[in-house]
């Protein structure tokens, strides 16, 4: 089965344009395939529009070509151009990179009952 995560990546319009340029220049389709597996949401922040890509129940391993390509691309961006949140299966396994607050990405754990 493998370890599963939820992953959210928010990007401003400049980062998305850079990503599409990278995809058009690439000889492989790993990054495009990864994007096609996501749910995409257009959002409006306080000062800008942005897009959030969402993967639920995904094996997010660096060794996978699409994930490696996305990680390398994000590392090339300035922190304020994107926000990245990964929630692992383990309760304390939370990873954030970039400027998550600028994109209104917050981790919230709660207990509810009926």
VOPAKE-552329 format. One line per 2 residues: number of its first residue (from 1); their letters; for each residue x, y, z of N, C-alpha, C. Coordinates in Angstrom, 1 decimal, always signed. Layout:
<nodes>
NUM) A) X,Y,Z,X,Y,Z,X,Y,Z  ... $
</nodes>
This chain:
<nodes>
1) XX) +0.8,-1.2,+0.0,+0.0,+0.0,+0.0,+0.9,+1.3,+0.0  +1.8,+1.4,+0.9,+2.7,+2.5,+1.0,+2.1,+3.7,+1.8 $
3) XX) +3.0,+4.6,+2.1,+2.6,+5.7,+2.9,+2.0,+6.8,+2.1  +0.9,+7.3,+2.5,+0.0,+8.2,+1.8,+0.1,+9.6,+2.4 $
5) XX) -0.1,+10.6,+1.6,-0.1,+12.0,+2.1,-1.2,+12.8,+1.4  -1.5,+14.0,+1.9,-2.3,+15.0,+1.3,-1.3,+16.1,+1.0 $
7) XX) -1.3,+16.6,-0.3,-0.4,+17.7,-0.7,-1.1,+18.8,-1.3  -0.7,+20.0,-0.9,-1.3,+21.2,-1.4,-0.2,+22.2,-1.8 $
9) XX) -0.3,+22.6,-3.1,+0.7,+23.6,-3.6,+0.0,+24.8,-4.2  +0.2,+26.0,-3.6,-0.4,+27.2,-4.1,+0.7,+28.0,-4.9 $
11) XX) +0.3,+28.6,-6.0,+1.3,+29.3,-6.8,+0.6,+30.6,-7.3  +1.4,+31.7,-7.4,+0.9,+32.9,-8.0,+1.0,+32.7,-9.5 $
13) XX) +0.5,+33.7,-10.3,+0.5,+33.6,-11.7,+1.9,+33.6,-12.4  +2.9,+34.2,-11.8,+4.2,+34.2,-12.3,+4.8,+32.8,-12.2 $
15) XX) +4.6,+32.2,-11.1,+5.1,+30.8,-10.9,+4.4,+29.8,-11.8  +3.1,+30.0,-12.0,+2.4,+29.1,-12.9,+2.9,+29.3,-14.4 $
17) XX) +3.1,+30.5,-14.8,+3.7,+30.8,-16.1,+5.0,+30.2,-16.3  +5.9,+30.2,-15.2,+7.2,+29.6,-15.3,+7.1,+28.1,-15.4 $
19) XX) +6.1,+27.5,-14.7,+5.9,+26.1,-14.7,+5.4,+25.6,-16.1  +4.5,+26.4,-16.7,+4.1,+26.0,-18.0,+5.2,+26.1,-19.1 $
21) XX) +6.0,+27.1,-18.9,+7.2,+27.3,-19.8,+8.1,+26.1,-19.6  +8.4,+25.7,-18.4,+9.2,+24.5,-18.2,+8.6,+23.2,-18.8 $
23) XX) +7.3,+23.1,-18.7,+6.6,+21.9,-19.2,+6.8,+21.9,-20.8  +6.6,+23.1,-21.4,+6.7,+23.2,-22.8,+8.1,+22.9,-23.3 $
25) XX) +9.1,+23.2,-22.5,+10.5,+22.9,-22.9,+11.0,+21.5,-22.6  +10.3,+20.8,-21.8,+10.7,+19.5,-21.3,+10.5,+18.4,-22.3 $
27) XX) +11.4,+17.5,-22.3,+11.2,+16.3,-23.2,+10.4,+15.2,-22.6  +10.2,+15.3,-21.3,+9.3,+14.3,-20.6,+8.0,+14.9,-20.1 $
29) XX) +7.1,+14.2,-19.8,+5.8,+14.7,-19.4,+5.5,+14.4,-17.9  +6.5,+14.2,-17.1,+6.3,+13.8,-15.7,+5.6,+14.9,-14.9 $
31) XX) +6.0,+16.1,-15.1,+5.4,+17.2,-14.3,+3.9,+17.5,-14.8  +3.7,+17.4,-16.1,+2.4,+17.6,-16.6,+1.4,+16.4,-16.1 $
33) XX) +1.9,+15.2,-16.1,+1.1,+14.1,-15.6,+0.8,+14.3,-14.2  +1.7,+14.8,-13.4,+1.5,+15.0,-12.0,+0.4,+16.1,-11.8 $
35) XX) +0.5,+17.2,-12.6,-0.6,+18.2,-12.5,-1.9,+17.7,-12.9  -2.0,+16.8,-13.9,-3.2,+16.3,-14.4,-3.9,+15.4,-13.4 $
37) XX) -3.1,+14.9,-12.4,-3.7,+14.0,-11.3,-4.2,+14.9,-10.2  -4.0,+16.2,-10.2,-4.4,+17.0,-9.1,-5.8,+17.6,-9.3 $
39) XX) -6.4,+18.1,-8.2,-7.6,+18.9,-8.3,-7.1,+20.4,-8.3  -7.5,+21.2,-9.1,-7.0,+22.6,-9.2,-8.1,+23.5,-8.8 $
41) XX) -7.8,+24.5,-7.9,-8.7,+25.5,-7.4,-8.2,+26.9,-7.7  -9.0,+27.8,-8.3,-8.6,+29.2,-8.4,-9.1,+29.9,-7.2 $
43) XX) -8.2,+30.7,-6.6,-8.5,+31.4,-5.3,-8.2,+32.9,-5.4  -8.8,+33.6,-4.5,-8.5,+35.1,-4.4,-8.0,+35.3,-3.0 $
45) XX) -6.8,+35.9,-2.9,-6.2,+36.3,-1.6,-6.5,+37.7,-1.4  -5.9,+38.2,-0.3,-6.1,+39.6,+0.0,-5.6,+40.6,-1.0 $
47) XX) -4.5,+40.2,-1.7,-3.9,+41.1,-2.6,-3.6,+40.5,-4.0  -4.0,+39.2,-4.2,-3.6,+38.6,-5.5,-4.5,+37.3,-5.7 $
49) XX) -4.5,+36.9,-6.9,-5.2,+35.6,-7.3,-4.1,+34.6,-7.3  -4.5,+33.4,-7.0,-3.5,+32.3,-7.0,-4.3,+31.0,-7.3 $
51) XX) -3.5,+29.9,-7.6,-4.1,+28.6,-7.9,-3.5,+27.6,-6.9  -4.4,+26.7,-6.4,-4.0,+25.7,-5.5,-4.2,+24.3,-6.2 $
53) XX) -3.1,+23.5,-6.2,-3.2,+22.2,-6.7,-3.2,+21.3,-5.5  -4.1,+20.3,-5.6,-4.4,+19.4,-4.4,-4.3,+17.9,-4.8 $
55) XX) -3.6,+17.2,-4.0,-3.5,+15.7,-4.2,-3.9,+15.1,-2.9  -4.9,+14.2,-2.9,-5.3,+13.5,-1.7,-5.0,+12.0,-1.8 $
57) XX) -4.5,+11.4,-0.8,-4.1,+10.0,-0.8,-3.1,+9.6,-1.8  -2.0,+10.4,-1.8,-1.0,+10.2,-2.8,+0.3,+9.7,-2.2 $
59) XX) +1.0,+8.9,-2.9,+2.4,+8.5,-2.5,+3.3,+9.6,-3.0  +3.8,+10.5,-2.1,+4.6,+11.6,-2.4,+6.0,+11.3,-2.1 $
61) XX) +6.7,+10.6,-3.0,+8.1,+10.2,-2.8,+9.0,+11.0,-3.7  +10.1,+11.5,-3.2,+11.0,+12.3,-4.1,+11.5,+11.5,-5.3 $
63) XX) +11.6,+10.2,-5.1,+12.1,+9.3,-6.2,+11.2,+9.2,-7.4  +9.9,+9.5,-7.2,+9.0,+9.5,-8.3,+9.3,+10.7,-9.2 $
65) XX) +9.3,+10.4,-10.5,+9.7,+11.4,-11.5,+8.9,+12.7,-11.4  +7.6,+12.6,-11.4,+6.8,+13.9,-11.3,+7.0,+14.6,-10.0 $
67) XX) +7.1,+13.9,-8.9,+7.3,+14.6,-7.6,+8.7,+15.2,-7.6  +9.7,+14.5,-8.1,+11.0,+15.1,-8.2,+11.1,+16.3,-9.0 $
69) XX) +10.4,+16.3,-10.2,+10.3,+17.5,-11.0,+9.7,+18.6,-10.3  +8.6,+18.4,-9.6,+7.8,+19.4,-8.9,+8.7,+20.0,-7.8 $
71) XX) +9.4,+19.2,-7.0,+10.2,+19.6,-6.0,+11.4,+20.5,-6.5  +12.0,+20.0,-7.6,+13.1,+20.8,-8.2,+12.5,+22.2,-8.7 $
73) XX) +11.4,+22.2,-9.3,+10.8,+23.4,-9.8,+10.5,+24.4,-8.6  +9.9,+23.9,-7.6,+9.6,+24.7,-6.4,+10.8,+25.3,-5.8 $
75) XX) +11.9,+24.5,-5.7,+13.2,+25.0,-5.2,+13.8,+26.1,-6.0  +13.4,+26.2,-7.3,+13.9,+27.3,-8.1,+13.2,+28.6,-8.0 $
77) XX) +12.0,+28.6,-7.3,+11.2,+29.8,-7.1,+11.6,+30.5,-5.9  +11.3,+31.8,-5.8,+11.4,+32.5,-4.6,+10.3,+32.1,-3.6 $
79) XX) +10.6,+32.1,-2.3,+9.6,+31.6,-1.4,+8.2,+32.3,-1.5  +8.2,+33.5,-1.8,+6.9,+34.2,-1.8,+6.1,+33.9,-3.1 $
81) XX) +6.6,+33.1,-4.0,+5.8,+32.8,-5.2,+5.0,+31.5,-5.0  +5.2,+30.8,-3.9,+4.4,+29.6,-3.7,+4.3,+29.2,-2.2 $
83) XX) +3.4,+28.3,-1.9,+3.2,+27.7,-0.6,+3.0,+26.2,-0.8  +3.6,+25.4,+0.0,+3.6,+24.0,-0.1,+3.3,+23.4,+1.3 $
85) XX) +2.3,+22.5,+1.4,+1.9,+21.8,+2.6,+1.7,+20.4,+2.3  +2.4,+19.5,+3.0,+2.2,+18.1,+2.9,+1.9,+17.5,+4.3 $
87) XX) +0.7,+16.8,+4.4,+0.3,+16.2,+5.6,+0.4,+14.7,+5.4  +1.3,+14.1,+6.2,+1.5,+12.6,+6.1,+0.5,+11.9,+6.9 $
89) XX) +0.5,+10.6,+6.8,-0.4,+9.7,+7.6,-0.2,+9.9,+9.1  +1.1,+10.0,+9.5,+1.4,+10.2,+10.9,+1.0,+11.5,+11.4 $
91) XX) +0.4,+11.6,+12.6,-0.2,+12.8,+13.1,+0.8,+14.0,+13.1  +2.1,+13.8,+13.4,+3.0,+14.9,+13.5,+3.8,+15.1,+12.2 $
93) XX) +3.5,+14.4,+11.2,+4.2,+14.5,+9.9,+3.5,+15.6,+9.1  +4.0,+16.8,+9.3,+3.5,+18.0,+8.5,+4.7,+18.7,+8.0 $
95) XX) +4.7,+19.0,+6.7,+5.8,+19.8,+6.1,+5.3,+21.0,+5.4  +5.9,+22.1,+5.6,+5.5,+23.4,+4.9,+6.8,+24.0,+4.4 $
97) XX) +6.6,+24.6,+3.2,+7.8,+25.2,+2.5,+7.2,+26.4,+1.7  +7.9,+27.4,+1.5,+7.5,+28.6,+0.8,+6.7,+29.5,+1.8 $
99) XX) +5.9,+30.4,+1.2,+5.2,+31.4,+2.0,+3.7,+31.0,+2.1  +3.5,+30.0,+3.0,+2.1,+29.4,+3.1,+1.1,+30.4,+3.5 $
101) XX) +1.5,+31.4,+4.4,+0.6,+32.4,+4.9,+0.0,+33.3,+3.8  +0.9,+33.6,+2.8,+0.5,+34.5,+1.7,-0.6,+33.9,+0.9 $
103) XX) -0.7,+32.5,+0.9,-1.7,+31.8,+0.1,-2.8,+31.2,+1.0  -2.9,+31.7,+2.2,-3.9,+31.3,+3.2,-4.0,+29.8,+3.4 $
105) XX) -2.8,+29.1,+3.4,-2.7,+27.7,+3.7,-2.4,+27.5,+5.1  -3.3,+26.9,+5.9,-3.1,+26.7,+7.3,-3.5,+25.2,+7.6 $
107) XX) -2.7,+24.6,+8.5,-3.0,+23.3,+8.9,-3.9,+23.4,+10.2  -5.0,+22.7,+10.2,-5.9,+22.7,+11.3,-6.3,+21.3,+11.7 $
109) XX) -6.0,+20.9,+12.9,-6.3,+19.5,+13.4,-7.5,+19.8,+14.4  -8.5,+18.9,+14.3,-9.6,+19.1,+15.2,-10.3,+17.8,+15.5 $
111) XX) -11.0,+17.7,+16.5,-11.8,+16.5,+16.9,-13.2,+17.0,+16.9  -14.1,+16.2,+16.3,-15.5,+16.5,+16.3,-16.3,+15.2,+16.6 $
113) XX) -17.5,+15.3,+17.0,-18.3,+14.1,+17.2,-19.7,+14.5,+17.0  -20.5,+13.5,+16.8,-22.0,+13.7,+16.4,-22.8,+13.4,+17.6 $
</nodes>
